[in-house]
Amino acid sequence: MSVWIDDIYVPDIGVMVLEGGSEPALPSTRDRSITIPGRPGAYDLGGELGVRQFEIPFAISGPRDHNLIAGKAREFARLFLNKYGKPKTVKLRFDSEPDRFYYVRYSGSLPVERVAYTAKFTVPLTAFDPYAKSLATNDEVTWGSEEITFESQYLLGHNGGGQQVVFTSAGSTNVTVDGEMVRPIITVTGSGTNVAIRANDNAMSIGTFANKTFVIDCEKYTVSVNGTYSLSSMVGNFIELFNGDNTIQVSGSGLNLTIAINFRDQYI
């Protein structure tokens, strides 16, 4: 097994990944409960997924030169630090799943075991967002994509939604989500009267407009109109898409719109 840190394949800089380590199948949980005096146990108020912890063992071994090994160790450590020397968020990708990655940050301590001319160490990494992310966005999962290889597990042929769909009257389009629930970025360009977008019991209205571009980021809860943030330009609830096929309904009159729905699949 080996890994990429951001887009750097660590064997290319002289660092080996050792067997073992910790890669949890599920992240930890944050549980909520309440106890009542005089009653046994507790009432379960549900829970949420917490952070995902990784511990990955590495080794640096080379010519019988301590200075060379130390230099490689510094080069490797620099992958996890920003220009101010503080831990930064990086992309962690395993060769067992080359089409998915985690956002992680170095968190903990890094003792180094030196044996002869080999340095061994285990890097603790925390994914504060516990989901694995698709390397390609939904509009990139197409034949001929440079991101897609035969090792990838993407399901080609699904309705990606990333391509622009033209609406000259009220109608709908389908979008397929391969992983868990996502909140997409919806880009609306053109003109229309009383324009509304609906999916999965959520609806948003962007009113009447002419020759404008709306970018609605349902993950960050932001709305921009012609490049200027304008949350008040949207009324309603931000849209969520779930695993499988999702129907996006567009209503209004006098429509001359192109709509694109973009997201990055995520997996538990």
C-alpha positions in Angstrom: 0.0 0.0 0.0 1.1 3.5 -0.6 -0.5 7.0 -0.4 -0.6 10.4 -2.0 -0.3 13.5 0.1 -2.0 16.2 -2.0 -0.9 15.1 -5.4 2.6 13.8 -4.4 3.1 10.0 -4.5 5.2 9.6 -1.4 7.5 6.8 -2.8 8.6 9.4 -5.4 10.3 11.3 -2.6 11.9 8.3 -1.0 9.4 7.5 1.7 7.9 4.0 2.1 4.5 3.1 3.6 4.8 0.1 6.0 2.2 -2.6 6.7 -0.2 -2.0 9.5 -1.5 1.3 10.6 -5.0 2.4 11.4 -7.7 3.2 8.8 -11.1 3.0 10.5 -14.1 1.6 8.5 -16.3 4.2 10.3 -15.4 7.4 12.1 -16.0 7.9 15.8 -19.5 9.1 16.9 -20.8 12.0 18.9 -23.6 10.5 21.0 -26.3 12.5 22.8 -28.3 11.1 25.8 -30.0 12.3 28.9 -30.2 10.5 32.3 -33.2 10.9 34.7 -32.7 10.3 38.4 -34.5 7.1 39.5 -34.6 5.5 36.1 -32.0 3.0 34.8 -29.9 3.7 31.8 -30.4 6.8 29.7 -32.6 8.1 26.9 -30.9 8.0 23.5 -31.2 11.3 21.7 -29.3 10.1 18.7 -25.8 10.7 17.5 -23.7 12.1 14.7 -20.5 11.1 13.0 -17.3 12.5 14.5 -13.8 12.9 13.1 -11.9 10.0 11.4 -8.5 9.2 12.7 -5.7 7.7 10.6 -2.3 6.4 11.8 0.0 5.6 8.9 3.5 4.1 9.4 6.3 5.3 7.2 9.9 4.6 6.8 12.9 6.3 5.1 15.8 4.2 4.2 18.6 4.9 1.8 22.3 5.0 1.4 24.4 4.9 4.6 24.1 8.6 5.0 22.3 10.1 8.1 22.3 13.6 6.6 20.5 12.3 3.4 17.8 10.5 5.5 17.3 13.6 7.7 16.9 15.7 4.6 14.2 13.4 3.2 12.5 13.4 6.6 12.3 17.2 6.5 11.1 17.2 2.9 8.3 14.8 3.9 7.4 16.7 7.0 7.0 19.9 4.9 4.1 18.3 3.1 2.0 18.8 6.2 3.0 22.4 7.0 2.1 25.7 5.5 4.6 28.4 4.7 4.4 29.6 8.3 5.3 26.2 9.7 1.8 25.5 10.9 -0.2 22.3 10.2 -2.3 22.6 7.1 -5.1 20.6 5.6 -4.0 18.2 2.8 -5.6 15.6 0.6 -4.9 12.0 1.7 -5.4 9.3 -1.0 -4.7 5.6 -0.8 -3.7 3.4 -3.8 -6.4 1.0 -2.7 -9.0 3.7 -3.7 -7.2 6.0 -6.1 -10.4 7.8 -7.0 -11.2 9.0 -3.5 -9.5 11.2 -0.9 -9.9 12.6 2.5 -9.1 16.1 3.8 -6.8 15.6 6.7 -4.5 17.5 9.0 -1.5 16.4 11.0 -2.6 16.2 14.6 -0.6 14.7 17.5 3.1 14.0 17.8 5.7 12.3 15.6 8.4 10.3 17.4 11.0 8.8 15.1 12.6 5.4 15.6 16.0 5.2 14.2 17.4 1.7 13.4 20.8 1.6 11.6 20.2 3.8 8.5 16.4 3.6 8.6 14.0 6.1 10.2 10.5 4.8 11.1 7.6 6.9 12.2 3.8 6.8 12.4 2.0 9.9 11.2 -1.3 10.7 13.0 -3.8 12.4 10.7 -7.3 13.6 11.5 -10.1 14.0 8.9 -12.3 16.6 10.6 -14.7 16.0 7.7 -15.1 12.2 8.0 -16.3 11.6 4.4 -14.1 10.4 1.6 -14.5 12.7 -1.4 -14.6 11.8 -5.1 -11.5 12.8 -6.9 -13.6 13.8 -9.9 -16.6 16.1 -9.7 -19.9 14.9 -11.2 -19.4 16.8 -14.4 -16.0 15.2 -14.9 -17.3 11.6 -14.7 -17.5 11.1 -18.5 -15.7 9.1 -21.1 -12.5 10.7 -22.1 -12.0 12.4 -18.7 -8.4 12.8 -17.6 -9.3 12.0 -14.0 -10.9 8.6 -14.8 -8.7 5.5 -15.1 -9.6 1.8 -15.3 -8.7 1.6 -11.6 -11.5 4.1 -10.8 -14.9 2.9 -9.5 -17.1 5.6 -11.0 -20.4 4.5 -12.5 -20.3 5.9 -16.0 -23.6 6.6 -17.6 -25.3 8.1 -14.6 -27.1 11.5 -14.9 -24.3 13.7 -13.7 -26.1 17.0 -13.8 -22.9 19.0 -14.3 -23.6 19.7 -17.9 -25.8 22.7 -18.6 -29.5 21.9 -19.1 -31.6 24.4 -21.1 -35.1 25.3 -19.9 -37.5 27.3 -22.1 -40.5 26.1 -20.2 -41.2 24.5 -16.8 -39.7 21.0 -16.6 -37.3 18.7 -14.8 -34.0 16.9 -15.0 -32.5 14.0 -13.2 -29.2 13.9 -11.2 -27.6 10.7 -9.9 -25.7 10.7 -6.6 -23.3 7.8 -6.3 -22.4 8.3 -2.6 -24.0 9.8 0.5 -26.1 13.0 0.6 -24.6 16.0 -1.0 -25.5 19.7 -1.1 -24.7 20.9 -4.7 -23.7 24.1 -6.3 -26.5 25.3 -8.6 -25.7 27.7 -11.4 -28.6 29.4 -13.1 -28.0 31.7 -16.1 -30.6 33.6 -18.2 -34.0 35.1 -17.7 -37.4 34.0 -16.2 -40.4 35.0 -14.2 -41.2 33.6 -10.7 -38.4 31.0 -11.1 -38.3 28.2 -8.5 -36.2 25.1 -8.2 -37.4 22.0 -6.2 -35.9 18.7 -5.2 -36.5 16.2 -2.4 -39.2 18.3 -0.5 -36.9 21.4 -0.6 -37.7 24.4 -2.7 -35.9 27.7 -3.5 -37.3 30.7 -5.3 -35.1 33.2 -7.1 -37.9 35.4 -8.4 -38.0 37.4 -11.7 -34.8 38.4 -13.4 -33.3 39.1 -16.8 -29.9 38.2 -18.1 -28.4 37.3 -14.7 -26.3 34.5 -13.3 -27.1 33.0 -9.9 -24.6 30.7 -8.1 -26.3 29.0 -5.2 -23.9 27.0 -3.0 -26.1 24.7 -0.9 -23.1 23.4 1.1 -21.8 26.9 2.2 -25.3 28.5 2.2 -24.3 31.3 0.0 -26.0 33.0 -3.0 -24.3 35.3 -5.5 -25.9 37.2 -8.4 -23.5 38.3 -11.2 -20.6 37.7 -8.9 -21.9 39.7 -5.9 -23.1 37.9 -2.8 -26.9 38.4 -2.3 -28.4 35.9 0.1 -31.7 37.8 0.0 -32.1 37.0 -3.7 -33.1 33.5 -2.8 -36.2 32.5 -0.7 -36.7 29.0 0.6 -34.5 26.0 1.6 -31.2 25.0 0.1 -31.4 21.8 -1.8 -30.1 18.4 -0.8 -29.5 15.4 -3.1 -29.5 11.8 -1.9 -28.0 8.5 -3.0 -29.6 7.4 -6.3 -31.7 9.4 -8.8 -32.9 12.8 -7.8 -35.5 14.8 -9.8 -34.8 18.5 -10.1 -38.0 20.5 -11.0 -37.8 24.0 -12.5 -40.9 26.1 -12.6 -41.8 29.6 -13.8 -42.8 31.4 -17.0 -41.0 33.1 -19.8 -38.0 30.9 -19.1 -34.8 31.1 -21.1 -32.4 29.4 -18.6 -29.4 27.2 -18.5 -28.9 25.3 -15.2 -25.9 23.2 -14.1 -25.8 21.2 -10.8 -22.3 20.4 -9.6 -21.1 18.4 -6.7 -18.3 16.1 -5.5 -19.6 12.7 -4.5 -18.8 11.7 -0.9 -18.6 8.3 0.8 -18.6 7.0 4.3 
